[in-house]
Amino acid sequence: MLRLPPLAALVLLFSSIGPSVAEVVPLIAQCQQFFLQNNPPEIPGILVGGNILNQNRYKPICQTLANTVTFVTLYDITNKIPVFSAYKYNGISLVPRPKTIWKIEPQLEKPNNNANMRKDNGGVYNNQAGTKDYNNQQGFDRGHLLPSCYGFSQDDKKSTFTLTNIVPQVDTFNQGSWSNMENCVKCIMDLYCVNNNGVTEGYVVIGAQPGNNFLNNKMNIPSMLWSAFCCYSHSQGMWIASAYLGDNIPNQPVHLPTQTLTYLTSQLGSVPFPASQCPPMTVVTHLYPTVAPQCQC
């Protein structure tokens, strides 16, 4: 019988166990695959040069379902809402919208808990919002930052229903101009975010600007939501990008204005795609007439 030296046996033992999965991680760089060129956004006072300035408050979450990391969120355990969620968009999916099952992140409560998000069973949590915190709150939806419709796989879509991807969003805003914007951006990415290899590939970052009020004395109600996308377009022969900002109030217009990345930075200080080739001063409004009417552009 072959006998391994003690060190070799130990290496073999650990390799047979397989890699460990961590969801709540100390460094946002551990989820860098969802950022354009692996560079996380710049969020003033929160995330600068890839460093989280207050690691006790802001927690990077490599959102994990069925042992697969699907997107990334930077979560504020004080305001109990996400700062932003980011995703690499991979094109049209034939998978339907999944049944709504709200989930929580176990490792926000205890670091040694299972890495996979799990169904919320109606508990009360110290570091995140739960389903019951949103119950019977008229006038507000559980508003996704990363929408389910952007997900490519079934697990991608299901994982967006974690409450760490959710903010209290005024219902008419969520179901009106914000929803129209999400559909428009998806259509633009489907048609124009196709690279030189024929692969659909776009990057999105969606964030929430904290407000002065709280829902149920627990979750901060954002004053504004913002969204940005960027990709290389083979058909256009260039990088394309745009940004969108909307006040979290009732009676929004049908369409949010399409803005430049520079405008987003001038208003909020945030830079969604730092050190990239994304055009800072152009928008994609010239492409809107080419997409279908149902795209809501």
N, C-alpha and C positions, 0 to 999 in steps of 0.2 A: 504494500500500500504506500502511495506517495505521501510523504509528510512535508508539510509546508513549514518554513520558518515562522516563528511567532508573529513577526511584523506582517509578512505576506498573508498569513491567515486572518489577521485583523483587517487588513485592507479588503480581502475577499469578503469578509463578513459584512462590512459596511457597504460595499458595492452591491451586495445581494439585497440589502434592505431597500436601496433606491434612494433618490434624492428626496429630501424633506420639502414640504410645501409650506411656505409662510404667506399669509395674506396681508396682515398688518405688518409693515416692514419699517426698519429705521431710516432707510434712504430711498428717496423717490426714484433714484437711478436703477433700483432693482425692478422697476416696471417700465424701463426706458423704451421698450419695443413699441409702445403706443404713442411715442412722441416723434415728430418729424426730425430725422437725423439724430435721434436719441436725446434731443435737447428739451428738457421740461420747460413749461412756460415761466415767465417772470411775473410774479404777483407782488407788488410793492408791500413791504412790511411783513410778508409771509414767506415767499419763496424767491430767493435771490441767488443767482449763479448756481442753481441746482441745490442750494442749501436751505433747509427749513429753519427759519430763525427761532421759532418756539416749538421745539419738538414735543413738549408736554401737551400742547394744545392741538397741533395740526398733525394728523396721522395719514401717511401714505398707505393706500389700500390697493394691493394687486388683486382686484376683484376676482374671486375664485369660485367656480362652480364645477362639481364633478372632477375635482383635481386639475382643472384647466383654468388658466388665467385668461380672462376675456377682455378686460379694460382696466383703466387705472383711475382712482379717485383720490384727491387730497381732501380729507375730512376734518372739519372743525368740531371737536368734541365739546367745546363750550357753547357755541351757537347751535350745535346739533344739526347742521346742514353741511353739504359739501361746498368746498371752495371752487372746485372744478372737477369735471370728469373728462377723460381723453380717450380716443379710440382710433385705431387704424381701420378705415372703411375699405371693404373688400368687394363691393358691388352688389348687384341685385340678388336677393335671396328668394327662393321659392318656398321658404318655410313660413307658415302663417304666424300671426301674432299669438303668443302662448296664452294660456289661461293665467289670469292675474293671481299670483301667489306671492305675497309680500314677505321679504326675507330680511334678516339682520346679520350683522357681522360678529360672530362669537369672539374673535380675538380682540375686539375693542373692549370687551368686558374683562376677559382674562387672557393674557398673551399665550398661555399654553393650551387654549381651547383649539378645537379642530379648525383647520384653515378654511374649510368650505363654508360659504354662506349657508344659512339654514332658514327654514320657515319660521316666521315669528308666530309664537303660540300665545300672544297676548301678554307678554311679560312687561315689566317696567325695567328700564335700563339706565345705568348711570351715565354712559358715554355716548349714547345715540338715541334717536327717536324710535319708538315702537308704533305698531299699528294703532293701538288704542289712543295714542297721542293725537292722531289725525281723525278719529271717529267724531261724527256729529259736529264737524267744524264747517258750517255753512259758508259758502262763498269762496272756499279754497279747495283746490285739488291737490293730490299728491303729484307734484310736477316733476317729471323726469328731467335731469340734465342731459344725459345720454339717452335718446329715445330708443325704444324697442325696435322701431322700424329700421334703424341703422344697422342692427345686428345681422351678421351673415348666417351663423349657425343657430340651431335651436337653443343651445346653451348660451350663446351670445345674447339672444333676445331675452331668455329667462333671467339672466343675471342682471339685466337693467332694472329689475323689480326689487332690488335691494333698497332699503330705506336710506342707505348712505348715498344713494344717487338721487335722492328726492328732496325737494324744497316745498314749503307752503307757497303755492302759486295761485293767484286769483283765477277762478275758474274760467271766466270769459276770456282772459288773456291766454291761458293755457289752451283752450279749445278754439281760439280765434287766430289772432295774428301770429302767435308763437307756433302753433301747429302748421299754419300755412308756410311759415319760414322753414320749418323742419322738412316739409314735403318738397319745397323748392330746392333747398340745398341738396337733398338726396337725388333729385332729378338731375341737377347740374353735375353732381359727382358721377352718377351712372353714365351720363353721356360724354363727359369731358375729362374725367379723371382717369383716363386710360393711358398708360405709359408707353414707351417705345417697344416694350415686349408684349403689348396687347393685354396687359394685366390692369384691372381696375384697382387703383390705390390712391386713397385720399386720407388726410389727417384732419380730425376735428377736435376742438377743445370747446367745452361749454361750461360757463361759470355763473356764479351767483354773487351779487354785491350785497353784503349784509345791510339791513335796515335798522330802524330804531325800535321796532315793535316785535313782540313775540306771540306765537300761537300757543294757546293753552299753557302760557307761562313756561314754555320749554323750548320750542323751535323758533329761531330767528326767522322773521318774514323778510325775505330779500326785497330791497328797494328796486332792484333791476336785475335782469338776466342778460347774459351775452353769449354769443356763439360765433365761432370763426372756423373756417376751413381753408385748406391749402393743398394743392397737388400739382404735379406736372401733367400737362395735357399734350399728348402727341399730336392730336388734330389741330391744336392751336399753335404748336411749336413753342410753347412757353409755359412757365409756371402761372397758375391762376389762384386767386384768393379773394375772399370777401369776409366782412364781419357784420354782425347784427346786434343791436341793443334794443331792449324793450323795458319800459317801466312796468313794475308789477302792480298794475292798477286796473280797474274795470274800464270798459268802453274804449278799448284800443282800436286803432284803424285796422282795416282789413289786412294791410301789408305793412311790415316793418321796413323802414328805409334800408337799402343796401349801402354799407359803409366800407371805407378802406380800413386796413389794419392799423394805419397811422391814426385814424380817427378814434378807433377803440383805445389805443394807447393814450391819446390826448385826453380822453374822457375819464378813464379809469386807472391809467398807469400800467395796465397789464400788457404784456407782450406774449401772444399765444405761440408764436413760432420764432424764437430768437435764433440768431446766427444761421439763418436759412436763406434760400433763394426766393422766398415768397415775396411777391411784389407789394410794397408797402402802400402805394398810392393809386392802385387801380382796382376796379371792381368788375363783376361779371354780368352787369345788367345788360350788356349787348348780346348776351347769350339767351336771355329770357324768351325772346320771340321764337326761338328754335325748339323749345320744350313744349310738351303737351299742356293743354289748358288745365288738366287735373293736377298739374304740378304746383299750382297756386303761386306762381312767380309774378 
